[in-house]
Amino acid sequence: MPHYLDLDSWHRRELFDFFRDYKNPYFNICAHLDITNLMKFLRHRPGVSKSVAFHYFALRVANEIEPFHYRFSDGKVEVHDVINGGTTVLLPNESFTYAYFDYSEDFDKFVAEATEAIAEVRAHGELKPTMRYDLIYCTVLPWISFTSFAHARTPGRGESIPRIAFGKFFTENGRTRLPISVEVHHALLDGVVVGRYFNKLEEAFAHPENFVT
């Protein structure tokens, strides 16, 4: 069950109060992470979608860093026990919809359930946004090796939910790199936390066998 953060004892209370009423309180960091070893790892799992694997590791690391569990709730900060996933799904007519799936530390279980959820919404094509907050919103742009990214936002819908985007991976100096964008609400997270996230994610990509159960 989620619980509320004790704001009075939180070391970031002043920053929380400072940023929460900003008109645009979000910051975004993009990086090109080395996925050479992950790609080698996935060659031995031919039925696993690369993008689904990216989602697994992104959620795996987010679940290991507490501030990624923080969400606004009635002027308070709610801490969710587990952070699950949502992603855009491209449809045959080049529109898109959303799929949602629960996080599991078990790689094969996560891949099977996420793959099924994506296939189901792709078959029906119905747009059903959710108001759940125990999520990270993800998207995949396999056509662009981007260097910057910004998400569409509207007040009152998922304002404190982190957004992660995966771009087109590419080869540079014999290494395969994946563009990743992480966008968060500055009242809840700072650059040091996002930096820690990128470092842990790159470690997971470098040694996927240590993270897959």
C-alpha positions in Angstrom: 0.0 0.0 0.0 1.3 3.5 -0.8 2.1 5.8 2.1 2.7 9.5 2.5 6.1 11.1 2.8 6.8 13.0 6.0 7.2 16.5 4.4 8.2 18.1 7.7 11.3 15.9 8.0 12.1 15.7 4.3 15.5 17.3 3.5 14.1 18.6 0.2 11.0 20.4 1.7 12.2 23.9 0.7 12.9 22.7 -2.9 9.5 21.0 -3.0 7.7 24.2 -1.9 9.8 26.2 -4.3 9.2 24.2 -7.5 5.7 22.7 -7.1 3.8 25.8 -8.3 6.1 26.6 -11.2 4.2 27.0 -14.5 6.8 24.6 -16.1 8.4 22.7 -13.2 9.8 19.9 -15.4 13.4 19.2 -16.4 14.6 16.7 -19.0 17.9 15.0 -19.4 18.8 13.0 -22.6 21.8 10.7 -22.9 23.1 8.0 -25.3 23.7 4.9 -23.2 25.9 2.0 -24.3 23.7 -1.1 -24.9 26.3 -3.2 -26.7 26.2 -6.0 -24.1 22.5 -5.9 -23.8 22.1 -6.4 -27.6 24.4 -9.4 -27.3 22.4 -10.7 -24.4 19.1 -10.4 -26.4 20.5 -12.4 -29.3 20.2 -15.5 -27.1 16.5 -14.6 -26.5 15.2 -14.2 -30.0 11.5 -14.0 -29.0 12.1 -10.9 -26.8 11.3 -7.5 -28.3 14.2 -5.1 -27.8 11.8 -2.2 -26.8 10.1 -4.4 -24.2 13.6 -5.2 -22.8 14.3 -1.5 -22.6 11.1 -1.0 -20.6 12.1 -3.8 -18.2 15.5 -2.3 -17.4 14.1 1.2 -17.2 11.4 0.1 -14.7 13.8 -2.2 -12.8 16.2 0.7 -12.1 13.3 3.2 -11.3 12.0 0.7 -8.8 15.4 0.7 -7.0 15.5 4.5 -6.6 12.9 5.8 -4.1 12.3 9.3 -5.5 10.9 7.7 -8.7 8.1 6.3 -6.5 7.0 9.8 -5.4 3.7 11.3 -6.7 1.5 14.3 -5.8 -1.7 13.5 -4.0 -3.9 16.2 -2.5 -1.0 18.5 -1.7 1.0 15.7 -0.2 3.6 13.3 -1.6 2.5 9.7 -2.0 5.1 7.0 -2.1 4.1 4.0 -4.1 5.5 0.5 -3.3 5.9 -0.5 -6.9 6.1 1.5 -10.1 4.6 -0.1 -13.1 4.7 0.8 -16.8 2.7 2.4 -19.6 3.8 2.9 -23.2 2.6 4.2 -26.5 1.7 1.6 -29.1 1.8 2.4 -32.8 -1.3 1.2 -34.7 -1.4 0.0 -38.3 -3.1 3.3 -39.4 -0.1 5.2 -37.8 -2.2 6.5 -35.0 -1.3 5.3 -31.5 -2.8 4.1 -28.2 -1.5 3.2 -24.8 -0.7 -0.1 -23.1 -0.2 -0.6 -19.4 1.5 -3.5 -17.6 2.7 -4.3 -14.1 6.3 -4.4 -13.2 7.8 -7.7 -12.2 11.5 -8.3 -11.3 11.2 -11.6 -13.1 12.4 -10.7 -16.6 10.6 -13.5 -18.5 7.3 -12.8 -16.6 7.5 -9.1 -17.3 8.3 -9.6 -21.0 5.4 -12.1 -21.4 2.9 -9.8 -19.7 4.0 -6.6 -21.4 4.1 -8.2 -24.8 0.6 -9.5 -24.3 -0.7 -6.1 -23.1 0.8 -4.4 -26.1 -0.6 -7.0 -28.6 -4.0 -6.7 -27.0 -4.3 -2.9 -27.4 -2.8 -3.0 -30.9 -5.5 -5.5 -31.9 -8.4 -3.3 -30.6 -6.9 0.1 -31.2 -9.1 1.8 -28.6 -7.6 4.9 -26.8 -8.0 4.4 -23.0 -5.8 6.8 -21.0 -5.5 5.9 -17.3 -5.5 8.0 -14.2 -3.3 5.6 -12.3 -0.3 7.3 -10.7 1.8 4.2 -9.9 3.3 4.3 -13.4 6.1 5.7 -15.5 5.0 6.8 -18.9 7.2 5.5 -21.7 7.4 6.0 -25.4 9.5 4.6 -28.3 10.7 6.6 -31.3 12.6 3.9 -33.3 13.1 6.3 -36.2 15.1 9.1 -34.5 18.4 9.1 -32.6 17.3 12.2 -30.8 19.5 14.5 -28.6 16.6 16.3 -26.9 13.0 15.5 -26.2 9.9 17.2 -24.7 6.5 15.6 -23.8 3.0 16.9 -24.3 1.5 17.8 -20.9 -1.8 19.1 -19.6 -2.6 20.3 -16.1 -4.3 17.8 -13.9 -3.2 14.7 -15.7 -0.2 12.8 -14.4 1.7 15.9 -13.5 4.2 14.2 -11.2 4.6 11.0 -13.3 8.1 10.7 -14.9 8.3 10.2 -18.6 10.9 8.1 -20.4 11.5 8.0 -24.1 13.7 5.6 -26.1 15.1 6.5 -29.5 16.7 4.8 -32.4 19.8 2.9 -31.4 22.9 3.5 -33.5 26.6 2.3 -33.8 29.4 4.6 -32.8 33.1 3.5 -32.6 32.0 -0.1 -32.6 29.6 0.4 -29.7 25.8 0.4 -29.9 24.1 3.3 -28.2 20.5 4.1 -27.3 19.1 7.6 -26.9 17.1 7.9 -23.7 15.2 10.8 -22.3 14.1 11.1 -18.7 11.7 13.9 -17.8 10.7 14.5 -14.1 9.0 17.1 -11.9 11.6 19.2 -10.2 9.5 19.5 -7.0 10.1 15.7 -6.5 13.5 15.0 -8.1 16.8 16.7 -8.7 19.5 16.2 -11.2 21.6 14.1 -8.8 18.8 11.5 -8.7 18.3 11.4 -12.5 22.1 11.2 -12.8 22.1 8.2 -10.4 19.3 6.7 -12.5 21.3 6.9 -15.7 24.4 5.5 -14.1 22.5 2.5 -12.7 20.7 2.0 -16.0 24.0 1.9 -17.9 25.3 -0.6 -15.4 22.3 -2.8 -16.0 22.8 -2.5 -19.8 26.5 -3.4 -19.4 25.7 -6.5 -17.2 22.2 -7.6 -18.0 22.9 -11.2 -16.8 23.2 -9.8 -13.3 19.8 -8.2 -13.4 17.7 -10.8 -15.1 16.2 -13.3 -12.6 
